[in-house]
Amino acid sequence: MPALAPVPPMAEVTIALNDLVPHAYRHYFNGRPDRPYYSSRRYDFGSSPLLLPLVRAFLDTCAAEHSTDYRYLFTLMGSELASNALKHSRSGLPGRDYRLVCERQRDGLRLTCRDDGIANDPTTSVHDRRHLTPDPGGLNPNSDAGRGLAMINALATAWGDNGRPGHRNVWFFLAYDLKDSAWPDLSR
């Protein structure tokens, strides 16, 4: 088989992120509460960090019918799950993706991020479970890393993961009522 020629350098182009979304899903990204009565919304995002504004638009629209603080907090924490999928899993490799699923529940929103997991680790069996734990010093302003899960641990009503390094599902639940959340205390 002959060797493939290298791809020549290509010019950069700018397109609207909306052009990457199929027409039937555009209402997932409009930021308006015009279709608030969904039970579940799912979207698969590509491996480029350049798509993070689209992720934030999706998350903001999922929480569009709620207060500004709720929308901001839900979008912040969901963006963190997406960033972690890109940074810490195979989902960040070219041609890969990760999935965000938002489920409306009676008392809050649950967001699940399913990524392609870590690269094959010969020390890990498919039956092994390794649950994520937040960095105890992650909320320290001088910390260089570990802030994401520490923030989710501090601000979400509940969170967890499936413990499967091969295909990780990380989720959080954020109750609509933020009065018992650490958010009001942190936002002052």
C-alpha positions as CSV (number, residue, x, y, z in Angstrom):
1,M,0.0,0.0,0.0
2,P,1.5,3.4,-1.0
3,A,2.2,5.9,1.8
4,L,-0.3,8.7,2.1
5,A,1.0,12.2,1.2
6,P,0.9,14.7,4.1
7,V,-1.9,17.1,4.2
8,P,-0.7,20.5,3.0
9,P,-1.3,23.5,5.4
10,M,-4.8,24.9,5.0
11,A,-6.1,28.3,5.5
12,E,-8.1,29.0,8.7
13,V,-11.7,29.9,8.2
14,T,-14.3,31.2,10.5
15,I,-17.9,29.9,10.5
16,A,-20.7,30.5,12.8
17,L,-21.0,27.7,15.5
18,N,-24.7,27.6,14.7
19,D,-23.9,26.3,11.3
20,L,-22.5,23.1,12.9
21,V,-25.8,22.3,14.6
22,P,-28.4,20.4,12.6
23,H,-31.6,22.5,12.1
24,A,-33.7,20.2,14.2
25,Y,-31.5,20.8,17.3
26,R,-31.0,24.6,17.0
27,H,-33.5,25.3,19.8
28,Y,-31.1,23.5,22.1
29,F,-28.7,26.5,21.8
30,N,-30.9,29.6,21.5
31,G,-30.7,30.7,25.2
32,R,-34.5,31.2,25.3
33,P,-37.0,29.4,27.5
34,D,-39.4,29.0,24.6
35,R,-39.4,25.1,24.9
36,P,-39.0,24.5,28.6
37,Y,-41.1,21.4,28.9
38,Y,-38.5,18.8,27.9
39,S,-37.7,15.7,30.0
40,S,-34.3,15.1,28.5
41,R,-31.9,16.8,26.0
42,R,-28.8,15.1,24.6
43,Y,-26.1,16.4,22.4
44,D,-22.8,14.9,21.2
45,F,-19.9,17.4,21.1
46,G,-16.8,17.0,19.0
47,S,-13.3,16.9,20.4
48,S,-12.3,20.5,19.8
49,P,-12.1,23.0,22.7
50,L,-13.2,25.6,20.1
51,L,-16.7,24.1,20.6
52,L,-16.9,25.1,24.3
53,P,-19.0,28.3,23.5
54,L,-21.5,25.9,21.9
55,V,-21.4,23.8,25.0
56,R,-22.2,26.8,27.2
57,A,-25.0,27.8,24.9
58,F,-26.5,24.3,25.2
59,L,-26.2,24.4,29.0
60,D,-27.6,27.9,29.3
61,T,-30.6,27.0,27.2
62,C,-31.3,23.9,29.3
63,A,-31.6,26.2,32.4
64,A,-33.2,29.1,30.5
65,E,-36.4,29.1,32.5
66,H,-34.6,29.7,35.8
67,S,-33.0,32.6,37.6
68,T,-29.8,34.2,36.4
69,D,-27.8,32.7,39.3
70,Y,-29.1,29.2,38.5
71,R,-28.3,29.5,34.8
72,Y,-24.9,30.8,35.5
73,L,-24.1,28.0,38.1
74,F,-25.5,25.2,35.9
75,T,-23.6,26.5,32.9
76,L,-20.3,26.9,34.9
77,M,-20.5,23.4,36.4
78,G,-21.5,21.8,33.1
79,S,-18.7,23.6,31.2
80,E,-16.3,22.1,33.8
81,L,-17.5,18.6,33.0
82,A,-17.0,19.2,29.3
83,S,-13.5,20.7,29.8
84,N,-12.6,17.7,31.9
85,A,-13.8,15.3,29.2
86,L,-11.6,17.1,26.7
87,K,-8.5,17.4,29.0
88,H,-8.6,14.1,30.8
89,S,-10.0,11.5,28.4
90,R,-9.8,10.2,24.9
91,S,-12.7,12.4,24.0
92,G,-10.1,15.2,23.5
93,L,-8.4,13.3,20.7
94,P,-9.1,14.2,17.1
95,G,-12.2,12.4,15.8
96,R,-13.6,11.6,19.3
97,D,-16.6,13.1,21.1
98,Y,-18.4,13.3,24.4
99,R,-22.1,13.5,25.2
100,L,-24.0,15.8,27.5
101,V,-27.4,14.7,28.7
102,C,-29.6,17.1,30.7
103,E,-32.6,15.6,32.5
104,R,-35.3,17.7,34.0
105,Q,-36.5,16.4,37.3
106,R,-39.2,17.7,39.6
107,D,-36.8,19.6,41.8
108,G,-33.8,20.3,39.7
109,L,-31.6,19.5,36.6
110,R,-29.3,16.6,36.3
111,L,-26.4,16.8,33.8
112,T,-24.4,13.7,32.8
113,C,-21.2,13.9,30.7
114,R,-20.2,10.6,29.1
115,D,-16.7,10.6,27.7
116,D,-14.5,8.0,26.0
117,G,-12.5,7.3,29.1
118,I,-8.8,7.2,29.7
119,A,-6.4,5.5,27.3
120,N,-6.0,1.8,27.8
121,D,-4.3,1.2,31.1
122,P,-2.8,-2.3,31.4
123,T,-3.2,-2.2,35.2
124,T,-7.0,-1.7,35.0
125,S,-9.5,-4.5,34.3
126,V,-12.8,-3.7,32.7
127,H,-14.3,-4.8,36.0
128,D,-12.3,-2.4,38.2
129,R,-14.0,0.7,39.5
130,R,-12.1,4.0,40.1
131,H,-14.4,6.7,41.3
132,L,-13.4,10.3,41.1
133,T,-12.6,12.3,44.2
134,P,-12.2,16.1,44.4
135,D,-8.8,17.5,45.3
136,P,-9.0,18.6,48.9
137,G,-7.0,21.8,48.1
138,G,-8.9,22.4,44.9
139,L,-10.7,25.5,46.2
140,N,-7.5,27.1,47.4
141,P,-7.0,30.3,45.2
142,N,-3.3,29.4,44.9
143,S,-4.0,25.9,43.5
144,D,-2.7,25.2,40.0
145,A,-5.0,22.3,39.3
146,G,-7.9,20.3,40.8
147,R,-10.4,23.1,41.0
148,G,-13.1,21.6,38.8
149,L,-14.3,18.7,40.8
150,A,-13.7,20.6,44.0
151,M,-16.0,23.3,42.7
152,I,-18.7,20.7,41.7
153,N,-18.4,19.0,45.0
154,A,-18.9,22.3,46.8
155,L,-21.7,23.7,44.7
156,A,-23.8,20.8,43.3
157,T,-26.7,19.4,45.3
158,A,-25.2,15.9,44.5
159,W,-22.7,14.5,42.1
160,G,-20.9,11.2,41.3
161,D,-19.5,9.0,38.5
162,N,-19.9,5.4,37.3
163,G,-16.3,4.6,38.3
164,R,-15.5,3.1,34.9
165,P,-12.2,4.5,33.6
166,G,-13.0,3.1,30.1
167,H,-16.2,5.1,29.5
168,R,-16.8,7.5,32.3
169,N,-20.2,9.0,33.2
170,V,-19.8,12.0,35.5
171,W,-23.0,13.6,36.7
172,F,-24.2,16.4,39.0
173,F,-27.7,17.4,40.2
174,L,-28.5,21.0,40.9
175,A,-31.7,21.7,42.8
176,Y,-33.7,24.6,41.5
177,D,-33.8,26.1,45.0
178,L,-30.3,27.5,45.7
179,K,-31.0,28.6,49.3
180,D,-29.1,25.6,50.8
181,S,-26.3,25.8,48.3
182,A,-22.9,27.3,49.0
183,W,-23.4,29.5,45.9
184,P,-25.2,32.4,47.7
185,D,-22.3,32.5,50.2
186,L,-19.6,32.5,47.5
187,S,-21.3,35.1,45.3
188,R,-21.2,37.9,47.9
